[in-house]
Amino acid sequence: MKINKILKINGTLLDKSQLESHLQKIATNHNLTKKSDKSTYPVPQMLENFKIIEQVYNLLNEHLKLGISIHPAGEWL
């Protein structure tokens, strides 16, 4: 007995020519430069996020050492 599965597809199904046309439209919107723009680098924001996560991690560790219970949502850190 064969079991049928229902697929949930979001968006639009395109044939090969429609897909090529769509990709060409997307490609024309891309601006290329010889040098990268440092203001678009994610590193500064990533470092700031890391500092915040580290502070929360240290705070949670201190609470554990003091016997203060931690909410289960904080355990993933």
Buried (B, 14 or more C-beta within 10 A) or exposed (E): EEEEEEEEEEEEEEEEEEEEEEEEEEEEEEEEEEEEEEEEEEEEEEEEEEEEEEEEEEEBEEEEEEEEEEEEEEEEE
